Structures are given as C-alpha cells and as structure tokens.
Amino acid sequence: PLIALTGAQEFNDISFLSSFVSGFLIAPGTLLTVFFVLRHLGMGRRTAGAAVLMWAVLPFFYHHCPDWSNRIFSALWGMPKTGMGFFHYMTLIGTGYTGMSDPLSTALVMLAILAALLPGSLPRKIWLTAGIFGIASLVRLNNIFMAPLLAFLILRQARQPGAAWWGFRPAAGYLLTGMAIYLGVVSIQLAVNRWQFGSLWTFPYVLHAVDLAPGDRPVDGFTMHTLLKGINLRYLLESNFAVMLAGLTALLLLPGRYQRTALALWALPMILFFGGYSHTFCDPVRFIAVAFPALLAGVAVFMAENGAGQRGTLPVTVAAVWLLLIGVPARCGGLPLPHWGIVQLMPGAALAEIGPLLPPLAIAGWSLHRRRGGLLAAVWIVLLCLGMLWADGTVLYLLAGALLLRALMDAGREIARPGC
C-alpha cells in the first residue's frame, strides 16, 4: 500500500513513512490487541494491563551492551536515551518505530491469536484465523512456529460443553479446510518463488549473505552448527536476561494449566528457533518480539494469582519487581561473578556482588507461608546462580526446551479434558 501510495522505487523512498506508520499506528494497535488476547485467555483487566504496560515501557529503560570481541553481552537499566546512539536505536526497534517487517509481523500474529479466541462459529473462526495466519507467514515465514498455539486454542474450544462439531470427521474437515485456506494464502509466495527462482521451495532468503559458508546463511534457518557455537544463543538470552529469567520462572511455577500452556506455546518455539539461527546476531529483540508479551504476561499472572490477600501481596510483588530490576548481569572482564546493572546505586564492590541476593532471600523466608511466593524467590536464585556459572545461555535455553515439552504434553491433556 505504501509503494502504491507514494510511487516509491526503492525502500529508502518509504523508510520514514513506513517507520511512522509502524511506530504510531501498528505498534499501538498491537498493544491493544495483546490486551484483548490476554483478556480472552482469562486474565483480569489489571493483569492484562500490567503485562501490556511492561511490554510498552521496557524498551525505554532496559538496554543491552554487546561486546562481540570479548563475547560479553550485558544489560542494564537506565533512563531513555536520545540522539544517534545505539541505546536510542534499540529503543526505536523495541517500540516498533522501524521500517522492517517486525511490527507488522507481530501485529498479524496477535490478530490471528485473537481471531482464534473470539467467540462465535468455530468453522468461521478457523477460516478467519487461517487467513490471517497465512498473511502473517507471508510477512515472516518463521511465524509458522505459532501454529501449535493456534491449533491448541481452537481444538480446546471445540471440546468445550455445547460444541456441536467435535468428532473426528467434522474436526478433520474443518481443520483441513483451514489448512487449505492457509496454504492458499501462502501459495502467493510459492508462486513468486517459482517465477523468480524456478522452484516453489526456493525462498528469497537465498539472496542474503551469499558469500557465507553453508550453515551460516539465513536461508539455512535453524542449524545445530549455529546453536552449538553458542554465540548467537548467548547474545539472545543474555541481552534479554531479566525478561527471560522472570518469564521462564513464571511459566515454570504457574499452576493454571490452560494459561501456562498457552503462554508457553506462544513464547518458547520462537525463542528456541532463534537460539540456533545464523543471523540472530543482527538483533536480540526484533526476531523474538512476539514472545515478549507472553513472558511478561506470565509474570503478571503469577503476581496476580499469588499476591491475593493482604499478607501475600507485598512479598510476591517485591520479589517479582526485584527480579526484573536486577536480573541483568553483565559479565565484565571474564570474571566468574557478574557486575550488576544496579551497581551504580550501591556503595562498594562487595555489596554490589552480594546485595542483589539479599532481598529475594529475605522474601523467600518471609513468604514461606505462601508456598509459591517463596518458590518465586527460591527458583529465581537457583536459576540466577546457574546462569552465573554457565554464562552462555545454556541453562535458560534448556529450561525453555523443557517447558515447551511440558506445554505440548499439557496441550494434549487440556484438549482431551479442558480445565481438568
């Protein structure tokens, strides 16, 4: 539409307009869509609003500092930056003010999830979801990893009391129709592939980084070669350490099977894929933008469910906020222990090293009468210490993989017996 409107001949002709549309129209619309998605997943207004607010504010105050030569990827909390600097650039990326595909891709994925959750006729729901999901896959092919989430949401609804079409034949018929609609939309790209490259399955990614060795090119997608090298995995997880640590801890401890499974299927496949993608080094945020609201929603739900009551609210809230504030270790100079992003607020190096561990320990002891309140602090400390010992993202990546396997098994149980 922008090309037709402006008569642009190259990307630079519409880069500013595209960034403006993404940052001031698409991104705010996505925040609103996520709010309604979380509400339809059973979250209260305050819980859904808290998750959306955290996602909206995070890019302004949470910054990462890559040092590729020394393989050190740190993060810190700070005030919003302006000017032509790296922090300001990453704020623009995180808030959607970019001419790249990420804001539109994320918006379409959220619309597909919302379509799968909205009340109404299941056949029409499937067809609408499949159509939107097909367009999302045209924008970014890796959105295919959201398919398990969409299938889970629709199949679970089909098992609810009063759903008239459940059974092998009608279920297979509607799902096959949905797949046909999806493939019909995606076939636009397949036709372009055949026209431009002579093969349905040769995608334009072959034009990127043609001088690199096989396995290191974007067209190769996820490879064990890239994953085992570890550098991209480390960049991805350490740059987002606070959100990863908070979100994965919440997904580990959330008691509600339906919400826990939906949030895990939403966030984890994309994170696991880009841990082994050759060009994750280009950006640790925009490739997994779709995962952030799910991780933050997990934190918000955990706080809401385990902060109920006068005695439980304060310790759980303090633990979760502290987790987000100091879960940003910066491995400096190859030291085995981290220097924290909060170090500037603490006098003395020793206090800077041990200080961050004291509040969660106190909270864990204080909140023993609330089992999960204590678990939040305890699990966080364990993961934090393991992350300090193996500062390459391995611990969090393995945890994400284990949580995804649990989510897939829980999805089967939830579809067979919803709410049990």
Buried (B, 14 or more C-beta within 10 A) or exposed (E): EEEEEEEBEEEEBBBEBBBEBBBEEBBEBBBEBBBBBBBBBBBEEEBBBBBBBBBBEBBBEBBBBBEEEEBBBBBBBEEEBEEEEEBBBBBBBBBBBBBBBBBBBBBBBBBBBBBBBBEEEBBEBBBBBBBBBBBBBBBBBBBBBBBBBBBBBBBBBBBEEEBEEEEEEBBEEBBEBBBEBBEEBBBEBBEBBBEEBEEEEBBBBBEEBEEBEEEBBBBBBBBEBBBEBBBBBBBBBBBBBBBBBBBBBBBBBBEBBBBBBBBBBBBBBBBBBBBBBBBBBEBBBBBBBBBBBBBBBBBBBBBBBBBEEEEBBBBBBBBBBBBBBBBBBBBBEEEEBBBBBBBEEBEEEEEBBEBBBEBBEBBBEBBEEBEBBBBBBBBBBEBBEBBBEEBBBBBBBEBBBEBBEBBBEBBEEBBEEBEE
